[in-house]
Amino acid sequence: MTTPLSDRNESAQRTGAARPDRPELQRVIEEIVESGFLGVSLRVRDQRGEWVGSTGKAELDGSAAPPVDAYARIGSTTKTFAAALVLRLVAEGRIGLDTRAADHLPGFDLDERITVRMLLQHTSGVFNFTGEFDDDGTLIPGVTTPYGATAEEWLDGRLESTRPEELVRLALSKPPRFEPGEKWSYANTNYVLARLMVENITGRTFPEEMRRQILGPLGLMDTILPEDSPELPAPHARGYFRYEKDGVQKTVDITRQNPSWLCTGGDMISTTEDLAVFMSALAGGRLLPPELLEEMFTPMPTGIPSMDYGLGVFVQETENGATIINHNGGVPGYAAMMSGTPDGSTILTAAVNYVDDPDLTMAAHGQEAYQKLVRAVF
């Protein structure tokens, strides 16, 4: 049985205690902006109370910092929400973690050895529809993305819609990366398959089931599954994309972008407050029974130093031996961070806006920024 949520009062968590003085946190987000990001908003909840702050710019030509209650595109942090929803169905007995995923995905000729667990854990071996790098470093392209096509191609098509089924068929038209269960390889395709599986099992759309099972009961009124809408509700910071044409650098405002090309792998919109409530509820055992929460937080090796993967979450070991459950995410112009201790006693959520570019020059900076926050908070 799933854990009841309706009797949980989140208002105390949302309001929090009076803001404690945390100059070290303000300093670290200022350092992140100095490293090249446009703006950062941070929320921390721990034994000292709740601290919220922001710095930098909400827009390129402005001077105001991002609003602390801003809506933001959260990228792959979406996957933790999706995994939690699938595990709610497991808790209800409607599907098993080791059930064949193909039984609930008719019409795709999916390898029958792939299980629900493999989808959530990224061990299915299916091709990543946003593109993969071959062993020699050659890019095997997927859908048109700002990182796997010319910048102009992506910019010209950034308001176009893509259906989940299209993404799956594109991925399955490519050879698998490895035999199911043999290795770990991060693939957005796994989570589109999970979405379609949820819809097949419940008879509801994925957004409907997400609102029914998680967003509604937790009161996450500012968390949105936009489908193919390019709009980002106000208040929000702005995201940008930079590219070169004829030797001249151009910068384009990409705040409006259709996220359907990242369907369920990275399309949701939220706030640092809603992310904090969600992470607290998840780690605190209010979404899943203990045995499934343990499954979710039990990692397998990924090859990424100190960052192994459970079911929809990374499990990180810090330099001082602490364990952190996290899933960060990014889309062009935006990034989100969501981390917490396994017991939910400390929660970090952040939203970042920046000037993106096809060379992914901000990727290394992003990891450095996250590790700075981890050291400051945990």
N, C-alpha and C positions, 0 to 999 in steps of 0.2 A: 504493500500500500504506500502511496505517496504521503509525505508529511503534510499535514494541513497548514495552510498559510493564512487563512482568513482571520484567525484570531491573533495574528502577530501585528503589533503596533509599531510601524516604522517611523512614526513622527518624531520620536525622541532621537533616533539616529539621524534623521534628516536635519533636525534643528541643531543638535550638537551642543556642547558646552560653549561658554564664551571663548573666543579665539585666544589661544595661548600665544605668548611671545616666542617665535621660533626664527630668529634671525638667520640661523644656519640654513633653513629651508629657503628663505627668500634669496639668500646668497647663491645657493646652488642653481636655482632657476635663472637667476641673472647670468651665471656662468654659461648656462645652456644657450641663452640668447646670444651672448658674446661669441659663442662658437659658430654662429651662423644661422640659427633659427630665427624666425620672425617674432613669434610670441609663444608663451607657455603659461598654462593655468594648472595649478597643482592643488590637490586636496589630500590631506593626511589625517587618518583617524587612528589614535593609539591611546595608551593609558594616560597621556597628558591632555586628551580631549581632541577636538577637531581644529585643524589649521587649514586655511584656504588662502591662496595668494596667486597673483599673476604678474607678469612683467613682459616687456617688449611691446610689440605693436599688433593691434587687431587687423590693421590693413597697411599696405606698403607705404602709402603717402600720408598716413595719419601719425598721431602721436599717442593716442590712448592705448592702454594695455587691453588684452582680450578680457571680456567680461568673465567673472568667475563662474557664472551660471550659463555660459554659452553652450549652444548646441555644437557638436563636432562630429565629423565622420570618423568612426572608430576602427575601420579596416578589419583586420583579422581577429580583433577582440570579439567580433561577431561569433567566432567559432565556439567560444566558451558558452555563450547563450544557446547555440544550436546543440552542443553536446549535452548540456543540462536538460534540454527539452527531450532529446532522445532517451536519456536516462530516466526521465519522468515516466515515459512510456514503458521502459523496462520495469520500473518499480510497480507499474499497474498490471504487469503480466501480459502486456499486449505484444511484446517482442522480447527476444533474448539477446544478450550481448554476443553469443556465439551462434545465433541464427544466421542462415545464409541470407545475405542482403538481396540476392537475386530473386528470392521468393516474394519480395515486396517491391520489386522494380521491374515489372513486366515490360517487354518491348525493347530492352537494351542489350540483350544477350551478354549480360555481365558474367564474368567468370564465377562459377558456382562455388568456388573455394573461398571467395571473399565474404567475410562476416561483418556484422554490424560493428564489432569491436575494431576490426581492421580499418573501417572507414573513419571512425572517431580517432584512431591512433595514428593514422597516416602510414599504415603498413600494408595497404591493399596492392600497391605496385602500379596503380592506374596513372596514366600520364596527367600532368598538371596542365589544365587548359590555358593557363596564362603563360605557358612556355617552360621548357626544361633545358638545362645545359647538358650536352653529351659529355662523355668521359674526357674528350680532348678539349673541352671548353667551348665547343660550337653550340650556339643557341638553336634549339629546335623550336620554331615559333608556334604559338597557339593563337588565341584571339588577339586582335590588335590592342596592344597596351602601349603606354608611353615609354616603356622600357624595351619592347620587343619589336617596334616598328618605327617609322620615321615620326618625329614629333608632330609634324603637320597632319599625318594620317590620323593619329589619335585625337588631336585637337579638333579636326574637322568632324570626327564621328562621336565626340564625347557626349552628345545629347541623344544618340540613337539607342534603341532598346535591343536587348538580347534575351532570348528565352532560356530558362534553365536546361531544357531538353537539348537545345542547340549546343550548349557548353559541354554537356555529357557526351553527345554524339561526336563532337570534335575530338574530345579526349580519348574516347574508345576507338576512334579510327586510327590512333597511333599505337605502336607496339607498347606493351606494358614495360615498366622500368625494371621489374623483377617479379619473381613468383610471389603470389600472395602470402604474406606473413614472413617472408624471408628477410626483409630489411625495413628500414624506416626512410621515408622520403616525403617531405611536406608537399601536399598537392591540394589545391583548392577544390579539385574535382570531387574529392571524398565528401566534402560538405554539401555540394550540390546534390550528390546522390543521397546523402542523409536527409536533405530537405524533401526530395521527391518521395523518399521512403516514408517520412512522417505523413505526407499528404495521402499516400496510398493507404496507410494503416488507419488514419483517423477520419478520412473523408472530408477533411477541412483543409483550407489553404494553410501554408506554413505561417503566415502572419496571424491568421485567426487562432491557430493552436498556440502560438507563442504568447499571444495576448491572454488566452484563456488559462494557460498553465503557469506562466511566469510573470509577464508584465503586469497584468491586472491584479493578481493576488499580492504582488509586492508593491503595488502602487507606483510603478515606474511610468509615470505619465509623460515623461520627456524622452523616452526611448522609442525609436521609430524604425519600422521596417519599410523603407521608402519604395521598394519594388523598382519601378522605372521612372520615378519622379526625380528630376534634377535639383529640386529645391532643397535648401537648407534653412530651417526656420530661424527667425530672429529670437534672441540676439545670437550672433555668431561672429567669429573671426573669419578672415578671408584667406583663401589659398591661391597659390600662383604656380605657374609653370614657365620655365625659362628654356629657350632653345636658340640655336644659331641658324640664320638664313643669309646666304650671300655675304658671309663674314660679319654680319651684324647680329648682336644679341637682342632677342625679343622676349618680353615678359608678358604673359597673358593671365588674366584673372580667371581661375577655373573653379571658383566657389560653386557655380552651377555645373554639375556633371551628373550624367545618368549612371548610377552605380550598378545597373543590372548585369554588367559584364563581370562583376565580382559577387554575383548572387550567392548569398549564404556563407561564402568564404570571406566576405569583407564589406558588406553593403550597409550595415546598420548605422544609425545616428543616435547619439546619446549625449549625456552630460557627465561631468566628473561626479556629481552627486548621485545620479542614478547608478553609475558604475560602482560607486562605493556601497550603495545599498544592496545591489545585486551580489557583489563579491562577499559582503558581510553575511548575507543570507545563505549563500552557497557554502562558504567555509563553516558557517555556524550550524549547518545541518538542517536548515529550514526548507530546503528544496528537495533533498534526497535522503533516503535512509542511510544509516552508517555504513552498511556493507557496500552500497553503490558509491558513496562518497570516497570510500577507501579505494575502490576500483578506479575512480576518476583520478585520484591523486597518486596512484602507483605508477611510476614512470618506467619507460624502457629506454635503452641507450639510443641517442640520436647522432652521436659523433660531434655534437656541439659542446665545447667544454662547459661543464657544470650546468648544462641545460638539457635535461631529458624530458620526454613527453609522456603524459598520461592519456586521458581521454578528453581532448579539447583544452588541455592546459599544459604549459611547460612547468617543470618542477626544477627549481634552481637551488643549488647549494651555494651559499655565500662564502666569502673568504674566511669568516669566523665560524663556519659550520652550521649556520642557520638554514632552514628550508623555507623557500618562498614559492607559492603557487602564483603563476602569472600567465597572461597572454596579452602581448602588445599587438598593435596593428597599425597599418598605414595605407593610405591611398594617395594619389597625387595631390600634394599641397597640404595634407593633414596626417597627423599621427595621434594615437591614443596609447596610454599605458594603464594597465590594471594589474595590481599585485597585492598579495596578502599572505599572512602567515596561515598555516593549515588550520589553526583554531579561530581565525578571523579577528584576533586581538589587535592586529596592526594592518591597516589597509592604505594603499597608495593608489590614487588615480590621477591621471594627467591628460591634458589635451594640448596639442602642439599644432601651430600653423606655420607654414614656411614656403619658400620659393623652391619648387621642385625642378629637376632637370633630368634628361634622359640618361645621363651618365651616372645617376644615383650617387652623386657626390655627397649627399646628406646621409647615406645609409650608415657609414662608419661613425659619423657624428651622432647619429641617433642612438646607436648602441652605447657609445661613450656617455651620452646624456643619461640614458637609463641607468647605467651602472653607477653614475654619480648620485642619482636619486636613491638607488638601493643602499649605497653606503651611508647616505645621510639619514635615511628613514629606518632601515632595519639593522 
